[in-house]
Structures are given as structure tokens and as C-alpha cells.
Amino acid sequence: MAIEEVCRIFREHLRESVPHRLIAISKMEVVEQPWVEELYMPSIKAVTERDIEQHTFYPNQRRDEAIRNIVKGIVKYAVLSHRWCREGEVTLQEMTSGGTKLGKLSSRHKLANFCQRAAEYGCGFAWADTCCIDRSNPPPEELDKAIPRMFRWYRNAHVCIVHLAESSTLDDFLRDSWFLQIWTLQELLAPVRVKFYGRTWSPIHNIRADNDKADQKLLAALFTGTGIPVQDIRCYWAGTERVREKLMWASRRTSRQVEDSAYSLLALFDCAYARRVWNRRRSIW
């Protein structure tokens, strides 16, 4: 018999901590959350009290925390961090058009390689901002809903796959323009597990390591290039402490639109998001 508490926490996890739209890697199609829920529900219902006990790692650990760890181990998805192709990316509309049109060759190649690397990490699903968010109707209401959730989506991902399109080795990766983009700051800090891949989709550094945040040499290079302390790169906790220092991290980066600089920093400070007016040059909060 299914444990109702496990089912409840599973649904909460999907609703609050997982992107509402994902790529099903097995068929390379974008699916909605109800589809994901239906797929995983048998595994969720199979969770036993013994499983919960085995995921209780220290005395006085909360039961719901142990259950959430089980749920996260079942619902494994990867997220992509990258720079957009100049000629355009694969969009949601193209992904849902039955394969009749799928963007430019370079963007299709990037999406396919991302999903392949995600599958190698044991993920059944993947999320990319290019084709999992509907950007077709201005003002982009869905984008407004996604922005305050992105930090959580990256934090709860099984792995963040970073594609550095201008780099191939540890010697040149800090010169990649990925490090100059404001949105990639939270995409570096939020995930628990990150893997950097170069222009040909080979690992930038350690082929055998599954988490570059555990690699001391790469962490040292990241600190040198970004000025962000190693401890923050490895395990960042959002909050309003050290505001000036965090703003310094962001000052090295740029954005296409003025308001993006503010929006991208909200999650780092754990601040509420409320955009009242969409405008290319300014916003009212």
C-alpha cells in the first residue's frame, strides 16, 4: 500500500521545485508536469517505511526531509547552462510542431548533446530555457512565472550541464563569454552538481569526475576567474548577507536588457519577485 505522505511530498516537490515543462529524453519531446507525475507515480507508491529508514542519515532527522531525498533520487532531471546561439535556438513551438522545424543546425546539435550528457547521468528528463519556456506572446507571462523559480530548479536538478561554446580546456575556459553573462551567475552557484563541457562536448577538465564542484583544481580556477570564494561556489546559500561582495561578483557580468541584471540577482539575495510593468528599458516593482 502506498504511503500517502510520500505521495503528498512527491506532488509538492513537482509543483514547487521542478520545472513545469521538461524534455523527455527517451523521445526528445517536451512534456507537461502531469505526464511526469504519471510516469513516476508507480515508483513513488513503491516507497516503503524501510526505504525511509535507510534515507535517515542522522539522529533527529525530520521524516519529511528523508522522504524528499528519496523523491529527488527518483525524479532526476538535468538543466542546461549556456549562451544562446546568435542564429537562434530551438523553441517550444518548434519542439511541439511534430519535428517539422527544429531551429538552426547548431542549436539542434547543442540540444541533442545536452540530452545525451543528461542521459549519461541517469536523468530521464532535461530542461533548457530555450525550449521549455513559452516566449511567444509578449508580455511573456510564463517567463515572469519562471524567473523566481529558476534558482530552485537549478538547485534541485540532479546535474547542471554547462556548455562553453568557445573553450576546450581548463587553460582557456575562463575566457569564455559564458563567464560574462549575468544569468549564468546563479546557474553557477545554485546547482549542487555541475559539469563543464567545451565546444566539442568533451569535459573541460576531469573526464572521470561527475561533479566539477568537487574538483579542487577547477574550483581554484573558478575562484581566480570570478572572484567568488570556493565555499560559495561549492555550496551557496541565498540571503542578504555580504551584499556588497555579491554585487561585486555580478559587476563583472553583462545582460542584454537592463532589468535582467536586477531579476537575476533576486534569487541570490532570496528576495521576492514582483514585476508590474514589462519594458525593455525599465521596470516598476
Backbone as CSV, one residue per row, in Angstrom:
resi,resn,N_x,N_y,N_z,CA_x,CA_y,CA_z,C_x,C_y,C_z
1,MET,0.844,-1.198,0.000,0.000,0.000,0.000,0.880,1.250,0.000
2,ALA,0.524,2.216,-0.839,1.302,3.445,-0.931,1.223,4.242,0.362
3,ILE,2.323,4.891,0.697,2.362,5.769,1.859,1.899,7.157,1.400
4,GLU,0.776,7.610,1.909,0.174,8.857,1.445,1.107,10.047,1.635
5,GLU,1.871,10.034,2.709,2.800,11.127,2.974,3.837,11.245,1.863
6,VAL,4.301,10.112,1.358,5.281,10.115,0.269,4.655,10.691,-1.002
7,CYS,3.430,10.280,-1.297,2.727,10.798,-2.479,2.516,12.304,-2.377
8,ARG,2.170,12.777,-1.189,1.940,14.213,-0.993,3.225,15.006,-1.205
9,ILE,4.313,14.540,-0.617,5.588,15.249,-0.754,6.074,15.205,-2.201
10,PHE,5.825,14.104,-2.878,6.177,13.988,-4.293,5.454,15.049,-5.115
11,ARG,4.153,15.200,-4.903,3.383,16.200,-5.648,3.845,17.616,-5.306
12,GLU,4.136,17.858,-4.034,4.641,19.173,-3.633,5.983,19.466,-4.301
13,HIS,6.825,18.453,-4.355,8.145,18.618,-4.968,8.012,18.977,-6.443
14,LEU,7.134,18.289,-7.143,6.915,18.602,-8.554,6.391,20.022,-8.719
15,ARG,5.438,20.389,-7.905,4.784,21.694,-8.043,5.721,22.849,-7.694
16,GLU,6.552,22.688,-6.679,7.332,23.796,-6.145,8.796,23.804,-6.583
17,SER,9.354,22.650,-6.927,10.803,22.570,-7.096,11.269,22.005,-8.423
18,VAL,10.347,21.654,-9.299,10.695,21.057,-10.592,10.072,21.904,-11.700
19,PRO,10.786,22.126,-12.809,10.191,22.880,-13.916,8.861,22.280,-14.364
20,HIS,7.943,23.125,-14.737,6.602,22.671,-15.111,6.565,22.027,-16.489
21,ARG,7.639,22.178,-17.230,7.730,21.586,-18.561,9.149,21.041,-18.731
22,LEU,9.270,19.805,-19.211,10.569,19.153,-19.336,10.679,18.441,-20.677
23,ILE,11.910,18.159,-21.072,12.152,17.327,-22.248,12.245,15.878,-21.791
24,ALA,11.391,15.022,-22.327,11.502,13.583,-22.079,12.592,13.059,-23.004
25,ILE,13.738,12.704,-22.430,14.912,12.390,-23.239,14.686,11.184,-24.142
26,SER,13.950,10.198,-23.663,13.765,8.966,-24.432,13.097,9.201,-25.781
27,LYS,12.257,10.226,-25.857,11.572,10.503,-27.125,11.817,11.916,-27.640
28,MET,12.669,12.664,-26.946,13.020,14.027,-27.340,11.780,14.868,-27.616
29,GLU,10.857,14.813,-26.672,9.646,15.616,-26.742,9.469,16.397,-25.449
30,VAL,8.877,17.573,-25.563,8.569,18.374,-24.384,7.263,17.875,-23.783
31,VAL,7.275,17.623,-22.476,6.084,17.111,-21.794,5.739,18.032,-20.629
32,GLU,4.477,18.012,-20.249,3.997,18.808,-19.125,4.118,17.995,-17.833
33,GLN,3.994,18.691,-16.711,4.202,18.052,-15.414,3.250,16.884,-15.121
34,PRO,1.970,16.939,-15.499,1.107,15.778,-15.247,1.639,14.489,-15.871
35,TRP,2.277,14.609,-17.020,2.869,13.443,-17.676,3.998,12.881,-16.825
36,VAL,4.815,13.777,-16.262,5.922,13.360,-15.400,5.384,12.698,-14.137
37,GLU,4.348,13.285,-13.559,3.751,12.719,-12.346,3.234,11.306,-12.598
38,GLU,2.551,11.126,-13.703,2.002,9.803,-14.020,3.115,8.779,-14.223
39,LEU,4.197,9.190,-14.847,5.306,8.277,-15.108,5.955,7.784,-13.824
40,TYR,6.159,8.697,-12.868,6.898,8.352,-11.656,6.024,7.842,-10.516
41,MET,4.717,7.992,-10.618,3.856,7.613,-9.505,4.015,6.149,-9.081
42,PRO,4.154,5.185,-9.994,4.370,3.803,-9.541,5.610,3.650,-8.660
43,SER,6.695,4.336,-9.001,7.914,4.274,-8.186,7.700,4.938,-6.836
44,ILE,6.936,6.015,-6.819,6.633,6.707,-5.570,5.775,5.829,-4.670
45,LYS,4.797,5.176,-5.247,3.916,4.304,-4.465,4.648,3.072,-3.940
46,ALA,5.774,2.741,-4.556,6.541,1.568,-4.131,7.481,1.865,-2.963
47,VAL,7.604,3.139,-2.570,8.473,3.509,-1.444,7.914,2.916,-0.153
48,THR,8.794,2.305,0.641,8.386,1.639,1.877,8.943,2.361,3.098
49,GLU,8.460,1.962,4.257,8.988,2.508,5.511,10.466,2.172,5.658
50,ARG,10.857,1.033,5.163,12.272,0.655,5.217,13.119,1.606,4.364
51,ASP,12.602,1.995,3.213,13.313,2.961,2.370,13.510,4.280,3.115
52,ILE,12.467,4.724,3.792,12.554,5.977,4.551,13.583,5.853,5.666
53,GLU,13.588,4.719,6.325,14.556,4.486,7.399,15.982,4.503,6.860
54,GLN,16.191,3.915,5.686,17.531,3.862,5.102,18.009,5.229,4.621
55,HIS,17.091,6.153,4.402,17.460,7.506,3.982,17.460,8.496,5.149
56,THR,17.386,7.971,6.360,17.523,8.794,7.562,18.957,8.653,8.032
57,PHE,19.760,9.682,7.778,21.203,9.556,7.918,21.760,10.035,9.253
58,TYR,20.951,10.733,10.050,21.467,11.196,11.338,20.320,11.280,12.338
59,PRO,20.623,11.213,13.634,19.575,11.261,14.667,18.761,12.553,14.566
60,ASN,17.481,12.430,14.830,16.562,13.573,14.830,16.344,14.190,13.447
61,GLN,16.768,13.485,12.399,16.472,13.984,11.059,14.969,13.944,10.827
62,ARG,14.437,15.014,10.273,12.999,15.075,10.025,12.587,14.030,8.998
63,ARG,11.456,13.418,9.256,10.948,12.377,8.366,10.693,12.920,6.959
64,ASP,10.117,14.122,6.870,9.825,14.663,5.544,11.097,14.969,4.759
65,GLU,12.183,15.278,5.461,13.455,15.511,4.785,13.972,14.224,4.154
66,ALA,13.859,13.122,4.897,14.271,11.824,4.358,13.432,11.462,3.138
67,ILE,12.136,11.734,3.210,11.250,11.421,2.085,11.602,12.281,0.875
68,ARG,11.905,13.549,1.104,12.263,14.429,-0.012,13.540,13.947,-0.697
69,ASN,14.474,13.429,0.083,15.701,12.884,-0.510,15.387,11.692,-1.406
70,ILE,14.446,10.866,-0.973,14.024,9.729,-1.798,13.386,10.225,-3.090
71,VAL,12.495,11.190,-2.958,11.789,11.730,-4.124,12.770,12.335,-5.124
72,LYS,13.741,13.101,-4.635,14.720,13.719,-5.524,15.569,12.675,-6.229
73,GLY,15.796,11.538,-5.569,16.542,10.459,-6.201,15.757,9.753,-7.288
74,ILE,14.446,9.844,-7.221,13.581,9.228,-8.235,13.357,10.183,-9.402
75,VAL,13.049,11.420,-9.084,12.765,12.434,-10.117,14.073,13.142,-10.472
76,LYS,14.810,12.578,-11.407,16.122,13.115,-11.767,16.046,13.828,-13.119
77,TYR,16.378,15.105,-13.087,16.416,15.868,-14.334,17.695,16.696,-14.377
78,ALA,18.137,17.011,-15.576,19.319,17.839,-15.778,18.893,19.200,-16.308
79,VAL,19.695,20.222,-16.016,19.443,21.565,-16.548,20.638,22.002,-17.386
80,LEU,20.372,22.836,-18.359,21.416,23.335,-19.253,21.761,24.776,-18.910
81,SER,23.055,25.060,-18.851,23.532,26.435,-18.714,24.423,26.714,-19.919
82,HIS,24.146,27.796,-20.630,24.811,28.025,-21.914,24.614,29.468,-22.356
83,ARG,25.268,29.804,-23.453,24.990,31.063,-24.150,24.149,30.750,-25.372
84,TRP,23.169,31.579,-25.625,22.291,31.347,-26.770,23.056,31.505,-28.085
85,CYS,22.698,30.679,-29.066,23.271,30.799,-30.403,22.769,32.082,-31.063
86,ARG,23.642,32.764,-31.769,23.255,34.025,-32.409,22.176,33.824,-33.462
87,GLU,22.219,32.685,-34.139,21.246,32.455,-35.209,19.918,31.933,-34.710
88,GLY,19.781,31.789,-33.402,18.512,31.352,-32.844,18.571,29.960,-32.259
89,GLU,17.709,29.714,-31.276,17.662,28.434,-30.576,16.383,27.677,-30.927
90,VAL,16.381,26.404,-30.618,15.177,25.594,-30.756,14.151,26.104,-29.747
91,THR,12.959,26.423,-30.206,11.921,26.983,-29.342,10.906,25.924,-28.934
92,LEU,10.055,26.291,-27.988,8.985,25.388,-27.573,8.060,25.076,-28.746
93,GLN,7.738,26.083,-29.535,6.838,25.876,-30.663,7.433,24.889,-31.667
94,GLU,8.732,24.972,-31.871,9.391,24.043,-32.788,9.429,22.628,-32.220
95,MET,9.615,22.513,-30.914,9.648,21.190,-30.282,8.281,20.518,-30.312
96,THR,7.230,21.314,-30.336,5.876,20.749,-30.300,5.209,20.733,-31.672
97,SER,5.998,20.988,-32.717,5.437,21.033,-34.072,5.537,19.704,-34.793
98,GLY,5.875,18.660,-34.068,5.979,17.344,-34.688,7.269,17.119,-35.434
99,GLY,8.291,17.920,-35.090,9.601,17.719,-35.702,9.743,18.300,-37.093
100,THR,8.763,19.091,-37.547,8.835,19.655,-38.889,9.829,20.806,-38.976
101,LYS,10.120,21.420,-37.837,11.051,22.546,-37.821,11.724,22.594,-36.463
102,LEU,13.061,22.512,-36.473,13.774,22.490,-35.201,14.982,23.413,-35.219
103,GLY,14.754,24.682,-35.464,15.805,25.669,-35.317,16.992,25.440,-36.241
104,LYS,18.069,26.153,-35.966,19.288,26.034,-36.745,20.062,24.780,-36.345
105,LEU,20.960,24.366,-37.233,21.726,23.142,-37.011,22.516,23.205,-35.712
106,SER,23.169,24.342,-35.441,23.996,24.451,-34.241,23.168,24.320,-32.974
107,SER,21.967,24.885,-32.962,21.121,24.794,-31.771,20.563,23.383,-31.609
108,ARG,20.229,22.711,-32.713,19.771,21.320,-32.626,20.888,20.427,-32.102
109,HIS,22.091,20.677,-32.585,23.258,19.903,-32.153,23.494,20.098,-30.654
110,LYS,23.384,21.321,-30.190,23.585,21.599,-28.762,22.543,20.895,-27.914
111,LEU,21.284,20.968,-28.318,20.214,20.342,-27.550,20.381,18.824,-27.503
112,ALA,20.751,18.229,-28.629,20.939,16.777,-28.673,22.094,16.342,-27.783
113,ASN,23.195,17.074,-27.821,24.344,16.732,-26.981,24.039,16.921,-25.504
114,PHE,23.307,17.976,-25.185,22.906,18.193,-23.795,22.086,17.019,-23.282
115,CYS,21.105,16.597,-24.052,20.248,15.490,-23.615,21.036,14.185,-23.518
116,GLN,21.999,14.003,-24.400,22.839,12.807,-24.330,23.656,12.799,-23.042
117,ARG,24.243,13.940,-22.693,25.031,14.010,-21.447,24.117,13.838,-20.232
118,ALA,22.922,14.379,-20.300,21.969,14.220,-19.197,21.625,12.752,-18.998
119,ALA,21.412,12.035,-20.093,21.102,10.605,-20.007,22.262,9.831,-19.400
120,GLU,23.488,10.248,-19.689,24.664,9.589,-19.114,24.714,9.755,-17.599
121,TYR,24.060,10.778,-17.084,23.951,10.989,-15.640,22.739,10.273,-15.053
122,GLY,22.063,9.484,-15.846,20.914,8.733,-15.354,19.636,9.534,-15.275
123,CYS,19.583,10.666,-15.976,18.393,11.515,-15.951,17.431,11.113,-17.065
124,GLY,16.165,11.013,-16.723,15.151,10.734,-17.728,14.604,11.990,-18.369
125,PHE,14.886,13.135,-17.729,14.344,14.402,-18.213,15.432,15.469,-18.226
126,ALA,15.192,16.484,-19.052,16.132,17.598,-19.162,15.344,18.893,-19.301
127,TRP,15.984,19.989,-18.899,15.339,21.301,-19.001,16.311,22.289,-19.621
128,ALA,15.835,22.988,-20.637,16.605,24.059,-21.270,15.714,25.284,-21.384
129,ASP,16.248,26.434,-21.038,15.433,27.648,-21.042,14.955,28.020,-22.438
130,THR,15.620,27.533,-23.449,15.269,27.885,-24.821,13.954,27.268,-25.273
131,CYS,13.720,26.011,-24.915,12.564,25.298,-25.473,11.594,24.779,-24.421
132,CYS,11.819,25.081,-23.159,10.898,24.637,-22.108,10.105,25.782,-21.505
133,ILE,10.290,26.986,-22.037,9.523,28.158,-21.621,8.882,28.766,-22.857
134,ASP,7.617,29.080,-22.767,6.898,29.690,-23.886,7.188,31.186,-23.908
135,ARG,7.929,31.621,-24.913,8.292,33.033,-25.045,7.567,33.691,-26.221
136,SER,6.510,33.072,-26.686,5.898,33.507,-27.946,5.009,34.731,-27.826
137,ASN,4.427,34.970,-26.663,3.434,36.041,-26.531,3.888,37.129,-25.563
138,PRO,4.294,38.297,-26.051,4.625,39.393,-25.139,3.363,40.036,-24.584
139,PRO,3.373,40.475,-23.297,4.462,40.242,-22.357,4.555,38.774,-21.962
140,PRO,5.766,38.266,-21.812,5.961,36.835,-21.586,5.565,36.418,-20.171
141,GLU,4.290,36.163,-19.960,3.788,35.847,-18.624,4.430,34.580,-18.065
142,GLU,4.635,33.597,-18.935,5.244,32.359,-18.455,6.678,32.598,-18.001
143,LEU,7.382,33.468,-18.706,8.743,33.811,-18.304,8.735,34.494,-16.949
144,ASP,7.748,35.361,-16.717,7.623,36.021,-15.419,7.442,35.009,-14.293
145,LYS,6.699,33.958,-14.564,6.488,32.926,-13.552,7.741,32.080,-13.351
146,ALA,8.511,31.907,-14.416,9.691,31.043,-14.340,10.860,31.704,-13.619
147,ILE,11.036,33.007,-13.817,12.211,33.692,-13.280,12.400,33.482,-11.779
148,PRO,11.378,33.675,-10.934,11.604,33.496,-9.493,11.786,32.038,-9.076
149,ARG,11.534,31.099,-9.984,11.667,29.683,-9.649,12.977,29.077,-10.144
150,MET,13.680,29.796,-10.993,14.837,29.200,-11.654,15.927,28.768,-10.687
151,PHE,16.164,29.556,-9.643,17.194,29.162,-8.676,16.855,27.801,-8.079
152,ARG,15.583,27.602,-7.705,15.159,26.311,-7.142,15.283,25.195,-8.166
153,TRP,14.952,25.502,-9.416,15.048,24.474,-10.451,16.493,24.023,-10.626
154,TYR,17.412,24.960,-10.613,18.825,24.603,-10.744,19.331,23.916,-9.475
155,ARG,18.876,24.354,-8.326,19.313,23.746,-7.069,18.842,22.293,-6.967
156,ASN,17.641,22.000,-7.433,17.074,20.662,-7.298,17.409,19.734,-8.455
157,ALA,18.081,20.240,-9.468,18.477,19.395,-10.593,19.508,18.365,-10.146
158,HIS,19.468,17.210,-10.785,20.475,16.186,-10.492,21.852,16.657,-10.942
159,VAL,21.904,17.368,-12.055,23.167,17.911,-12.557,22.874,19.117,-13.444
160,CYS,23.778,20.071,-13.408,23.738,21.205,-14.331,24.842,21.000,-15.364
161,ILE,24.448,20.865,-16.614,25.392,20.707,-17.712,25.720,22.089,-18.265
162,VAL,26.984,22.489,-18.160,27.414,23.793,-18.666,28.133,23.594,-19.996
163,HIS,27.642,24.265,-21.026,28.296,24.186,-22.333,29.035,25.486,-22.603
164,LEU,30.359,25.384,-22.732,31.204,26.530,-23.036,31.570,26.453,-24.514
165,ALA,30.874,27.205,-25.329,30.991,27.073,-26.785,32.292,27.623,-27.342
166,GLU,33.053,28.367,-26.522,34.279,28.993,-27.015,35.533,28.396,-26.388
167,SER,35.389,27.332,-25.625,36.519,26.789,-24.870,36.663,25.295,-25.098
168,SER,37.830,24.781,-24.725,38.049,23.340,-24.846,38.867,22.765,-23.705
169,THR,39.615,23.605,-22.993,40.456,23.116,-21.904,40.352,24.041,-20.695
170,LEU,40.924,23.587,-19.593,40.946,24.393,-18.376,41.788,25.650,-18.564
171,ASP,42.728,25.610,-19.504,43.609,26.749,-19.728,42.888,27.939,-20.362
172,ASP,41.853,27.661,-21.153,41.187,28.776,-21.830,39.732,28.979,-21.414
173,PHE,39.211,28.142,-20.511,37.772,28.215,-20.252,37.343,29.492,-19.546
174,LEU,38.221,30.125,-18.785,37.839,31.355,-18.094,37.680,32.534,-19.051
175,ARG,38.168,32.383,-20.280,37.993,33.441,-21.279,36.678,33.295,-22.040
176,ASP,35.943,32.244,-21.743,34.672,32.014,-22.421,33.667,33.086,-22.012
177,SER,32.884,33.542,-22.968,31.918,34.607,-22.679,30.791,34.152,-21.755
178,TRP,30.683,32.849,-21.496,29.711,32.354,-20.506,29.932,33.036,-19.163
179,PHE,31.185,33.320,-18.842,31.514,33.930,-17.554,31.198,35.424,-17.511
180,LEU,30.767,35.985,-18.619,30.445,37.411,-18.663,28.948,37.675,-18.633
181,GLN,28.136,36.624,-18.618,26.685,36.769,-18.648,26.105,36.809,-17.233
182,ILE,25.164,37.703,-16.994,24.616,37.870,-15.649,23.799,36.663,-15.210
183,TRP,23.046,36.043,-16.128,22.189,34.925,-15.732,22.995,33.700,-15.322
184,THR,24.183,33.550,-15.877,24.966,32.354,-15.554,25.572,32.414,-14.156
185,LEU,25.480,33.559,-13.493,25.976,33.639,-12.121,25.176,32.718,-11.207
186,GLN,23.851,32.809,-11.239,23.050,31.916,-10.409,23.120,30.474,-10.919
187,GLU,23.359,30.308,-12.219,23.470,28.960,-12.774,24.768,28.288,-12.347
188,LEU,25.751,29.072,-11.949,26.976,28.529,-11.368,26.789,28.209,-9.894
189,LEU,26.095,29.085,-9.172,26.006,28.962,-7.721,24.903,28.022,-7.248
190,ALA,23.788,27.982,-7.933,22.632,27.224,-7.433,22.806,25.708,-7.449
191,PRO,23.314,25.099,-8.523,23.333,23.629,-8.582,24.269,22.997,-7.559
192,VAL,23.898,21.813,-7.132,24.760,21.026,-6.245,25.848,20.333,-7.055
193,ARG,25.494,19.894,-8.255,26.439,19.189,-9.130,26.510,19.909,-10.472
194,VAL,27.731,20.210,-10.913,27.953,20.912,-12.177,29.016,20.169,-12.976
195,LYS,28.816,20.112,-14.280,29.843,19.553,-15.159,30.035,20.483,-16.342
196,PHE,31.301,20.911,-16.567,31.636,21.813,-17.660,32.069,21.019,-18.892
197,TYR,31.461,21.360,-20.031,31.830,20.761,-21.310,32.262,21.861,-22.274
198,GLY,33.243,21.536,-23.121,33.751,22.506,-24.072,32.999,22.515,-25.385
199,ARG,33.587,23.176,-26.375,32.887,23.390,-27.650,32.538,22.090,-28.362
200,THR,33.352,21.040,-28.182,33.071,19.757,-28.833,32.351,18.792,-27.900
201,TRP,31.877,19.286,-26.774,31.137,18.493,-25.791,31.993,17.434,-25.104
202,SER,33.281,17.711,-25.015,34.160,16.908,-24.167,34.332,17.648,-22.852
203,PRO,34.508,16.917,-21.734,34.687,17.596,-20.446,35.866,18.563,-20.480
204,ILE,35.686,19.713,-19.884,36.737,20.725,-19.843,37.960,20.233,-19.078
205,HIS,37.734,19.448,-18.022,38.864,19.074,-17.172,38.914,17.577,-16.908
206,ASN,38.347,17.127,-15.836,38.477,15.739,-15.406,37.372,14.887,-16.023
207,ILE,37.750,13.994,-16.908,36.760,13.168,-17.606,36.011,12.274,-16.638
208,ARG,36.711,11.752,-15.640,36.106,10.768,-14.735,35.270,11.404,-13.629
209,ALA,35.498,12.665,-13.323,34.761,13.319,-12.235,33.338,13.633,-12.675
210,ASP,32.368,13.320,-11.816,30.975,13.600,-12.180,30.499,14.936,-11.635
211,ASN,31.331,15.598,-10.825,30.949,16.893,-10.263,32.166,17.802,-10.206
212,ASP,32.176,18.810,-11.059,33.316,19.724,-11.083,33.388,20.598,-9.839
213,LYS,32.314,20.658,-9.065,32.358,21.409,-7.812,33.121,20.659,-6.722
214,ALA,33.527,19.447,-7.010,34.334,18.677,-6.064,35.789,18.591,-6.513
215,ASP,36.121,19.256,-7.607,37.471,19.219,-8.167,38.242,20.456,-7.707
216,GLN,39.263,20.260,-6.915,39.979,21.384,-6.311,40.673,22.269,-7.344
217,LYS,41.228,21.657,-8.376,41.928,22.448,-9.391,40.952,23.335,-10.150
218,LEU,39.802,22.790,-10.498,38.817,23.582,-11.221,38.209,24.654,-10.324
219,LEU,37.976,24.316,-9.062,37.454,25.306,-8.118,38.420,26.480,-7.962
220,ALA,39.712,26.165,-7.903,40.716,27.225,-7.780,40.691,28.135,-9.008
221,ALA,40.519,27.532,-10.180,40.442,28.327,-11.408,39.193,29.204,-11.414
222,LEU,38.077,28.657,-10.944,36.840,29.436,-10.877,36.984,30.620,-9.925
223,PHE,37.630,30.398,-8.801,37.853,31.493,-7.851,38.710,32.586,-8.484
224,THR,39.766,32.172,-9.185,40.647,33.136,-9.832,39.905,33.954,-10.882
225,GLY,39.047,33.289,-11.638,38.367,33.961,-12.736,37.144,34.761,-12.346
226,THR,36.476,34.373,-11.271,35.216,35.032,-10.896,35.312,35.865,-9.628
227,GLY,36.306,35.578,-8.794,36.408,36.267,-7.515,35.462,35.728,-6.465
228,ILE,34.748,34.663,-6.787,33.795,34.070,-5.846,34.516,33.044,-4.986
229,PRO,34.421,33.135,-3.660,35.096,32.172,-2.787,34.691,30.737,-3.099
230,VAL,35.637,29.827,-2.948,35.400,28.417,-3.259,34.211,27.870,-2.482
231,GLN,34.084,28.241,-1.211,32.984,27.725,-0.405,31.630,28.144,-0.968
232,ASP,31.546,29.346,-1.513,30.287,29.795,-2.116,30.005,29.054,-3.417
233,ILE,31.039,28.773,-4.178,30.844,28.023,-5.419,30.358,26.617,-5.108
234,ARG,30.937,26.016,-4.094,30.575,24.634,-3.756,29.196,24.533,-3.122
235,CYS,28.864,25.465,-2.251,27.601,25.363,-1.506,27.094,26.763,-1.175
236,TYR,26.366,27.349,-2.107,25.886,28.720,-1.921,24.510,28.723,-1.267
237,TRP,24.355,29.571,-0.239,23.062,29.736,0.421,22.598,31.167,0.210
238,ALA,21.428,31.300,-0.390,20.899,32.624,-0.708,20.579,33.399,0.563
239,GLY,20.779,34.711,0.520,20.483,35.559,1.665,20.995,36.966,1.441
240,THR,20.669,37.853,2.353,21.027,39.264,2.207,22.333,39.622,2.905
241,GLU,23.086,38.627,3.330,24.388,38.900,3.917,25.400,39.223,2.803
242,ARG,26.439,39.983,3.148,27.550,40.277,2.239,27.065,40.841,0.904
243,VAL,26.145,41.781,0.983,25.532,42.329,-0.228,26.580,42.941,-1.155
244,ARG,27.469,43.739,-0.601,28.458,44.414,-1.442,29.336,43.405,-2.177
245,GLU,29.734,42.353,-1.480,30.587,41.335,-2.099,29.861,40.647,-3.256
246,LYS,28.594,40.317,-3.052,27.830,39.630,-4.095,27.590,40.543,-5.294
247,LEU,27.380,41.820,-5.032,27.214,42.759,-6.136,28.505,42.893,-6.940
248,MET,29.639,42.720,-6.274,30.916,42.733,-6.981,31.012,41.545,-7.937
249,TRP,30.524,40.384,-7.493,30.522,39.224,-8.399,29.736,39.551,-9.664
250,ALA,28.590,40.198,-9.475,27.705,40.496,-10.602,28.247,41.620,-11.480
251,SER,29.042,42.515,-10.905,29.508,43.683,-11.648,30.421,43.308,-12.810
252,ARG,30.954,42.106,-12.787,31.830,41.651,-13.864,31.041,41.129,-15.066
253,ARG,29.712,41.097,-14.931,28.873,40.458,-15.942,27.923,41.458,-16.584
254,THR,27.424,41.103,-17.752,26.541,41.988,-18.501,25.232,41.272,-18.837
255,SER,24.258,42.056,-19.297,22.970,41.497,-19.707,22.483,42.238,-20.943
256,ARG,21.624,41.575,-21.707,21.085,42.199,-22.910,20.077,43.285,-22.574
257,GLN,19.335,43.083,-21.496,18.331,44.051,-21.083,18.659,44.542,-19.680
258,VAL,18.421,45.816,-19.450,18.799,46.440,-18.184,18.176,45.729,-16.994
259,GLU,16.877,45.410,-17.099,16.184,44.829,-15.952,16.687,43.438,-15.599
260,ASP,17.308,42.741,-16.558,17.795,41.391,-16.284,18.833,41.374,-15.169
261,SER,19.620,42.417,-15.069,20.629,42.476,-14.012,19.983,42.407,-12.638
262,ALA,18.832,43.063,-12.493,18.119,43.024,-11.215,17.426,41.690,-11.007
263,TYR,16.722,41.216,-12.043,15.968,39.972,-11.904,16.879,38.797,-11.561
264,SER,18.036,38.754,-12.188,18.930,37.617,-11.995,19.526,37.570,-10.595
265,LEU,19.546,38.715,-9.913,20.138,38.771,-8.574,19.138,38.501,-7.458
266,LEU,17.858,38.558,-7.757,16.851,38.395,-6.709,17.018,37.085,-5.958
267,ALA,17.217,35.997,-6.696,17.330,34.690,-6.052,18.581,34.598,-5.193
268,LEU,19.658,35.265,-5.606,20.896,35.210,-4.825,20.716,35.853,-3.460
269,PHE,19.828,36.853,-3.394,19.556,37.521,-2.125,18.303,36.982,-1.444
270,ASP,17.687,35.972,-2.062,16.466,35.361,-1.520,15.378,36.417,-1.344
271,CYS,15.205,37.240,-2.379,14.208,38.310,-2.339,12.986,37.927,-3.163
272,ALA,11.844,38.482,-2.782,10.604,38.227,-3.514,10.659,38.919,-4.865
273,TYR,9.923,38.360,-5.803,9.893,38.874,-7.174,8.495,39.365,-7.499
274,ALA,8.403,40.590,-7.991,7.090,41.098,-8.412,7.300,42.154,-9.486
275,ARG,7.097,41.768,-10.714,7.279,42.718,-11.807,5.915,43.229,-12.241
276,ARG,5.715,44.522,-12.223,4.414,45.118,-12.545,4.323,45.567,-13.999
277,VAL,5.443,45.997,-14.548,5.416,46.521,-15.906,6.570,45.924,-16.693
278,TRP,6.266,45.427,-17.875,7.315,44.917,-18.752,7.742,46.037,-19.690
279,ASN,9.022,46.338,-19.672,9.540,47.377,-20.538,10.985,47.036,-20.852
280,ARG,11.433,47.287,-22.054,12.792,46.911,-22.443,13.840,47.724,-21.703
281,ARG,13.466,48.852,-21.154,14.473,49.685,-20.507,14.300,49.803,-19.007
282,ARG,13.096,49.649,-18.485,12.927,49.808,-17.054,11.727,49.007,-16.574
283,SER,11.669,48.757,-15.273,10.551,48.026,-14.688,10.119,48.699,-13.406
284,ILE,8.833,48.574,-13.081,8.299,49.093,-11.829,7.997,47.925,-10.924
285,TRP,8.451,47.990,-9.680,8.325,46.878,-8.743,7.216,47.185,-7.752
